[in-house]
Amino acid sequence: MDGDLAHHLRVRRIGPDDVFTVFDGQGYTAVGRISKSNDAYPQIEIEQIHEDRHRELPYHLELIQGLAGGNKMDWIVEKAVETGAAIITPIESDRSVVKLKSETKRLEKRMLHWQAIAQAACEQCDRSVIPKVTPIQCPGDAFKQSKAGLKILLSPTATDSLHQFLNRHSPQSIAIAIGPEGGFSLEEEVSAKEAGFMALSLGPRILRTETAGIVAISAVESIWNLKGS
C-alpha cells in the first residue's frame, strides 16, 4: 500500500480487521481488510472482487472544456466527475485566459493535478471508473476527434434549446463543448459545426464557464433518465 492510502486509512481511523471498499478505477471493486498493522505501510487483504458499474451512466459522456482561469478548472473536473462524465477534454481556446500548451513543465503538473482530482472525486462519490482527463488540445482537434453520437456546443446566442434537443433523441454517447470565460470565437464555432457539433442554448441567462458544463451534464442525465425509467 502506498503512503497516501495509508495516510487516508489513518485519518479515517481504520484499524486491524476493519473492512472498507477499494476499487481499481476500471470498474472493479472489492472489500479490503487490514491484516497487519504498520504505521507506515499496513498490509491489506482483498476479498470479494467483483465488477460494479452501477453508478456509471449507461452512455458515454465527454465534456470538452475551454481552459478557465484561477482554480476554476479544479472545480470543473471535480464536478464533472461527480455528475457522470466519462472523459474530460481540456482545450486551449482563442479566448482562454490560461495558456498552458507552450509551457511543458507547467502543463505536465496541471495534467497530473487534474487527474488526481478526478480520482479523489471518484472516491468521494463512490464511482468505480476513474474518468480520463486528456492532454490539452486545440478546439479544432478536439472537435474532430470526438466519436460521440451526439455533439453539442453550448452558445448563449443559439436559438435551439438543449432541453428540446435531448427530448428528440434517445440516450446515446454525447459530447458537450463549453467555451472559456470569453466564449468560443466565431472561427471555433465554425470548426465545431464542420465537425458535426450543433449549437444549443441552456436558456435565457448567460452562465459562467464553470457552471455551464455541470448544468448541461445534469440536464442530460435528468432528461434521459426519465426516458429510461
N, C-alpha and C positions, 0 to 999 in steps of 0.2 A: 504494500500500500504506500502511495506517495505521501509526502509531508502535508500537502494541502488537505487531502482527505482525512488524514489522521487528526489534523487540527480541527476539521469540521466535526468529527465524531466527539472530540474532547469538548468542544463548545456545546454540543447537544447533550453532553453528559451520558454518552452511550458507553457502557462498560461490558465486561465479560458476560457472555450468554444473552446479552440484549440482541434483539433482531431489528433489522432495518432493510429497506428496499434499495437495491442497487440496479443500475441499468448500463447498457453498453453504448448507448447513443444511436443504435441502429435498429431499435425495435424490440430488443430482448430485455427482460427484467428478471430479477432473482431475489431471493431472501439472503441477506448477509448476516453472519453471526460472528462476533469477536470470540475467537477460540483461545487466544493467548494475548495477554495484555503486555504492552511495551510502551513506555512513554512516548517514544519517537515513532515506532513503526509496529502497530498492533497487527496480529495475524488474523485473517478473516476466512471463515468457511462459507462457501457459496452453495446454496441449496435451491431447489425448485426453479430451475431456469426454464423460462417459457416466453413465447412471443406475446407481446402485449402492445397493440397499436390502437386501443380503443379511444385514446384521446387525440389521435391524428385525424385530420379532415379526410373525407372519402375522395377528395380530389386534390390535385397538386396546385398549390397557390404560390406564385412568385411575386415578391414585392421588389420593383425596380425603383430605387430611391435616390433622388438627387442629393448630393452631399450637403449637409446642413452645418451651420456654424456652432461653436461652443460645444456643449455636451449633448446637443440635440440628437446626434446620431446614436449615442449610447442609449438614450431613451427610446428611439425609434426601433432599434434592434431588439431591445428587451420586450417592448410591447408587441412587436410583430410576431415574435416567438410565442408570447402568451396568447395571442389571438389566433394562431394557427398557421402562419406562413411556413412553407417548406424550404424556401430559398430566399435569401435577401441579396439583391444585386445593387451595390452602391455605384452611382455614376457621377462622373465629374462633368457637370453641365456648364454651358457657356456662362450662366449666371450664378454658378456656385460660388459662395463666399470663400469656401475652403478649397484649396488646390493642393492635392497630395501626389498626383501621378508622377511628378518630376522629382519628388523627394523620397528616394528609395528607402532609406532607413526609417524615416518617419512613417512612411506608408506601411512597411512591414510591421512596425509596432502597433499601428492602428488596427491592422487586419487581425493580428493575434488578440488584441484587446476586444474587438467586436465579437470574435468567435468565442472568447471566454465569457462574454456577456450572454451570448446565445446559450451556452452550456448552463450557466447559472440560472437563466430564465427557465430552462427545461427542468432543472432540479426543483425550482420553486413551484412551477405549475404542473409538475408530475407528467411531463411528456417523456416518451421513451426514445424518440428520434430527435437528434440534435439537428436543427436546420443549418444549412451551409451558408456562410457569408462569403460570397465570391470576391475575387480580386476586383478592384475598382476598374470600371470600363468607361469608355466614352458612350454617350447615349446611342449613337448610330449602331455601334457593335452590339450593345445590349438588346436593342430592339430587334435586330436581325437574328440574333442567336436564340431568342426566346422560342420555345417549342410549344407554348401553350395553345390550347384550342381556341380560347377567347383572349383577346388582347385589348386592354383598356388603358387610355391615357386620361387622367383627370385634368380638366381645364375649367377655370371659372367662366370662360366665355362660351363653353359648349352649350348647345340648346337641348340635346338629348340627355335624359337623366339616367344615372346608374341604376336606380330602383326599377325603372321601366325596362331597361335593358336586361337586367337579371331575371325579371319575371318572364321575359320572352325566351329565355334559354334554360335548358336543363343543366344540372350540375356537371361540370367538366373542368379540366385543367384551365387555369386562368392566370394571366399576368396583369399586374396593376402598376402603372408607371406614375410616379409622383415627382414633380419638379422641385428644385431648391427654393429658397426664400423668394427669389425673384421670378419663379416660374420657368417654364421652358421657353426657349427662343422660338421664333417662327420657323427657322430652319430645322430645329429639332422636332417640332410638331409635324413638319412635312416629312421628315425622315421616319417618324413613328407611323404616320399614315401609310407611307410606302411599304413599311414592314407589316402592315395589317392591323395596326392599332386603331381603335375608334375613340375619338374624343368624347368624354362624357362629363356631366356635372354632378356634384354631390348635393346641390341645392342653391338657394339664393345667396347664401353667405360665403365669403371667402375664408377658407380655413388656413391655418398655419401649416407649413410643410410637415411638421412633426405630428400634426393632428390628422391630416387628410388620409394618410395611408391606413392608420388604425381604424378610422371611421369606415373607410371603404372595405377593409377586411371584415369588420364586424357586420357590415351590411350584407356582404356576400354570404357569410355564414348564416346570418339570421334568415335571409330570404330563401336560400337554398335548403336550409334545414327544414323549413316549413314545407317545401316541395317534397322532401324525402320522408316526411312523417306520415 
